[in-house]
Amino acid sequence: MASDITTYPCIIRSVTYFLPEGDVGSAGWEGAMQEAAAFLATARGSLEQEGITVQTLRVATDILTRVESVEEALRKARVVQAAAAATGISFVSYGAFSNARLLEEGLATKLLATPGGDAYTCCTFRWQPGMGVEEARSAARAIFSLGRATGDVGPFHFALTFAEEGFQTPFFPAASATRPGFAIATENSAQYAAALASAGEGGPAGVTPALRAAMAAGLRGVQACAVKLATATHVPYLGIDTSINPGLEGPSLAGAFESVGLGPFGGPGTLAVAERVTAAVKSLSGIDTTGYCGLMLPLAEDTGLAAASRALSVQTLLFYSAVCGCGLDTVPVPGVSDETPAGEAARLVAAAAALVLDIAGMAARLGKPLTCRLLPVAGGKAGQATAWDSPYLVPGTVLEL
């Protein structure tokens, strides 16, 4: 059956144009955004002409990298967002910052609580070697403050990243312009589901070759088109983040696990299948890659994962990240509200800070990029059902911290 799954087309989640602040010329941000918009329109046309679906076009900057104050960051963000809006660019990343003092001063909340119309704006805090308990507590307080001020919107647009200098992914919110060019984020959920189904109930051994064949068939066309695009436009091609992540309309990542015959997602055997899936993603040949290139398990973006969350824990998800994933992504946790007792609020901050240190330790020890994107539910309790304002999130269950 493996030959049948190569017919699934590759779907592009995003073509992301990386625009470092230092590359903005005399025409300013508006001129730079006009160039970005023109390139992205050309990219979409070229890819769609080859029958490749392109879901979104995005621009990632690095305007937060060197800011010294919240006011400076907000001023830069207003200029960038205005320039993006004027050119019709709806998805903009402000990039990453590593100054923990700015976390304490509320940069994330002030930046992402500012109305941006229909635009999706985001940023990240990038963990640095040598950071420890104090920075983890600052990050935890920032996450809860953002959730308290904005509901699910702000935390969905903010993440902590744990990666080596120069790491660059086209996926939001972690995208940051460490160098100019463009990269492609793929979805690959259809190839993934079909590959696991083709492997049947013979266990995980057949997953890797089936998935590798399916992904290579789809990605070769994307790569060829990207190389031609780079040659024609003189915009550097930085590669494809081949990570597997859920589609907006399925199929479910968790549901496909059961077709391998090792039981439901979250039970014994999940780690084994996840490792074989990741082995396929990591062993693709002839494809220029960038970013995570792993199996993403965003709990609140996949109906199957959300349903399975009743039997999952934060530590179990982090355990899976050791072999497959990108960290903890869109994980609902108890949040802080005006009614939350001070002692409970302090406990949540301490628990989240300890979790941040766990992720930092895993990223450093394994030498792999990881992300932490928690979704605090104000006043929520572990086991409680979730309901979101965002159309990109699906109902699930609040996990204990």
N, C-alpha and C positions, 0 to 999 in steps of 0.2 A: 504493500500500500504506500510505501514511501514515495514512489514516483508521482502519486496523485497529489500530494500536498505541495509540490513545487508550483502548482497552478495558482496558489493564493498570491495575490498581488501584494507588494510592499506598500504600506501606508506610512506617510511621513507626518509625524506629529507636528514638527516645526522645522522650518528653515530659519536658522538664527544667524543674524549678521552681527559680528562683534566690532564694536566701535569704541576703542580706547580714547580717553579724553585727550591724550597727547597727539592723536591723529586728526583732531578737529582743526580744520584750516581756517583761513581768513574769513570765510563765509559764515563762520560760527556754527552753532548747533543746528540752526535751521537748514543751512546748506548741507551739513553732514547728514541730516535726516533725509533730505531730498535725495541725496545720493544713495542712501540706504534703501529708501522706498523704491527707487528706480531699479536697483539691483534685485530686490526681493520680488518685484513684479516680473522681472525677466526670469528669475529662478523659477517662480511658480509656472510661468508659461512654458518654459523648457521642460520641466518635469511632467506637467500635465499633458504635454504633447506626446510624451512617451507612455501615457496611460497610468501615470503614478499619481495617486491622490495626495494632495497637500492640504493639511488641515489649517495650519496657522503660519503666519510670518512674524518674526520677532526681532527685536534689537536688544542687545546686551551691551551695557557700558561699564565703566569702572570709576564712576564719579565719586564714590565713597571711599576709595582706597586711601586717599591722603587727606581727607577732611579732618579738621581740628576741632570743629564745634558743630553742634546741632544746627545752629543758624546757617552756617556755611553749607551744610548738607541740604537743608531745605531750600536754600536759594538755588543751588545747582539743580536740584530735582525739579523745581518749578520751570527753570529754563528748558531742561531736557523734555519734560512732559509737554510743554507748550509747543516745542518744535516737532515732537512726535505727532501730536494732535493735528498740527497744521498740515502734515504730510500723510495723514491717514493711518499711521502706525498705532495699533491698539495694544500691543504687548511690549512692554519696556522693563528691562531689569536695570536697576541702579547699581548693581554690582555688589561687591563684598567690602566690609570693613572689619577691622580687627582691634579697634580701640574699645576696651571694655568700659571705659569711662563714659563713652557715648551711649552704651547700652543703659547704664545707670541713669543717664540724663534723659532717657526716653526717646532716643532717636528712632527706633523701629516704630514705636507707636505714633509719634508725630509725623513720620514720613508716610506711613501706610494708612493712617486715619484721615489723611487729607483727601477730600473728594477728588477723583480723577475722571469723572464722567463714566464712560463705558470702558475706559482703559484698564488693563491689567498691569499694575506696576508691582515690583517686588524687590527684595534685597536679602542679603544673607550676612550673618556674622561668621567670619572665618577663624576657626580655632588655630592658634599658633603654638609651636613647641615651647615648652616652659610655662604655659598657662596651667592653672590649677584650681583649687577649691574656690577662691574668690571670684575668678572669672566664670566658673560654672554657676555660682550663685547669681551673679549678675545676669547671665544668660537665662537662667530659670525665672528670675523676677521679670525680665523683659518679656518672656513668652506669656506669663500669666497677665501682666499688665496689658499686653496687646490684645489678648482675648477678652479681658474685662472691658476694654475701650471700644472694641470693634466687633465683638461676636466671633463668628467663625471666619469672617473675611480676612482680617489681619493675619492671624496665624497661618492661614492657607497661603499667604503671600510672603511668608518669612521662614527662613530655615537657618540652622547652624550647619556649617560644612567643616569637615575634617579631611584635609587633603594636602598633598605636597604643593609647594609653590609652583605656579604655572598650570595647575589643573584647570581644565576648561571643558565644560559640557554645554550643549545646546539646550538642555532641559531647564525649565524654570521651576522653582525660584533660584536654583544654584548657579545659573549662568552668569558669568562675569568676564569682562573683556581683558584677559591677560595679554592677548596679542590680536592684531586685526585679521579679519578674514570671515569665512562663513563655515558653519557646520550644520549637520543634519541630525535631527532626533527622530528615530523611527518608533513605530508602535509594535509591530511583529506579533500581536496577540493571536491573529488568525493562524499564522505559521506554527506558533507555539502550541495552540490547542489541537491543530491537526496532527502535529508531530507526536504529541503524547497519545492521541487516539490511535495513530498508526502503530505505535509501539505496543499497544494492546496490554493485556494483563500479564505479559511476560516479565514484568519488573522494569527497573530503570535502565537496564543495559542497552535497550534499543532506542532510548530517548535521544541520546547524543548524536548518533549518525543521522537519524531521521530529521531532527531539528536543524542540524548543521546544513544538510542538503536543502531544506526548505528555505532557510534564511539566506544562504548563499545565492540561490536562484533569484530571490527578490532583490537582494542588495547589489548584485552585479550591475543591474540596470541603473540603479540609483548612483552608484559609483561612477559609471561611465558618463552619465549625464552631468554629474558634479564636476568631473575633470574637464569636460568640454566647456562648461559654464565658467570655470576658473580661467581657462585659456582665453575665452572670448571677452571676459570682463576685466581681467587682470586683478580680480579679487582672490586672495589666497584661499584654497580649499583646505580646511583643517581636519576633515574626516567626518565619520558617522559615529554617533553614540548608538550602538546596536542594542541597547538595553531593551528587554522585554517588559512591557507595561500594559495595563488594561486599556482596551478601547473604550470610547465613550458609550458604545452600544454593545459591548461584549466582544468576544466570548469571555467568560469569567476565567481568570487565572487559576483560582482555587478549584473550580469545577473540573478543569482538565486534569488535575492531580489524581482524581479518583479513577480516571480511565486507565491508569497504569496498574491498578490492582492492589495497591498497598493501603487502601483505606482512605478516610476523609482527610482533607487538608487540616493540618494542625495536630494530627495523630502520628504515631510511629510510622516511619517511611517518608514523611514529608521532607526531612533533611536530605535523604538519599536522592529523591527525585530532584530537589532543588539543586543539588550539587551537579547532577548530570545535565540539567538544563544550562547551568552556568558554564559547564565544560564545553558545551556546544557554542555558546556565545563567545567564549574566550578563544576558541580554536578556529575561528573563521579565517581563511587565508585569502589573500588578494584584495582585502578590504582595508582602506585606511580608517583607523578608528581613533576616537577621542572620547573623553568623559568616563562614565562609569562602566559601560559595557557589561552589565550584569542583569540579574533578575530582580526587577522592582516589585515590591509587595506593598503598595499604598493601601492601607486598610480601609480608608473611607472613599476610595475611588473605584472599587470593584465590588459588585453585589455579592459574589461568592466569598470574597475575603471578609466583607462586612458581616455576612451571615456566620462565618466561621469564628468571628471575633469573640463570640460567647464562650468559646472553649480555649481562647488564646490568652497569653499574658504578654506584657511588654518584654519580659526577659526571654520568652520563647521566640518572639520576633527578632530580638537582638541575637539570639542563638543562631537563627537561620542566616543572619547577615554574615556570619563567619565564613559561610561557604558560597553564598549566592548574591546577597543583595547590596543595597545601597544605604543601609541603616534603617532608621525608623521613619516612616513616611506617612503622613496624614493619620496619626494615631490619636483617637479620642481619649482624653484623660480628664479627671475631675479638675474643674477650674475654680477660680475665686470670684465671689460676688460680694455685694455689700453685706449680705447676711452670713458670710463665712466667718466662723470664730477665728480670732487671731492665731490661736494655737494650731488650728487645722491649716490655715494659710501658710504658716511657717513650716508645717510638716510637708506640705505639697512642694514648697520651694526647695526644701532640703532633699526630698526624694527626687525631684527633677534634676537638681544639681548633681546628685550622685549618679543618675542615669547619664547625664552629659559626660561625666568622667569615665563611665563604663565605655561609652561609644568612642571617646577620645583614646582610651587605652587600646581598644580593639583596632581602631584605625592605625594607630602607631605600631602595634605589635605585628599586625598582618600586612602593613604597608599598602593598604587599600583605601580609596576614598569612600567616606561614609557621610550621611546626612542625618540630621535630626529635625523633623518637622512635626511637632506635637500640636493637637487641636484641643485646647482646654475648653471644656463645657462649663460655663459659669454656674456654680452651685450644683453641678452634676455629681452623681455618686457612681462608684464602680458597679457595673451591671445594668445601669440605666440605659434605656434606648436613646439614640441620638436623632435629632432633626436639625437639618442645616438650612441656611438661607441660600447657600451657593448651589447653582444647578450642576456643578461639577462634582459634588459630594453625594454619597449615598448613605441612607440610614444604617446604623450599626449599633454597637454597644460601647459604652465607656469602659476603658480598662483601668485597673487599679494602678496607682503609682506607689 
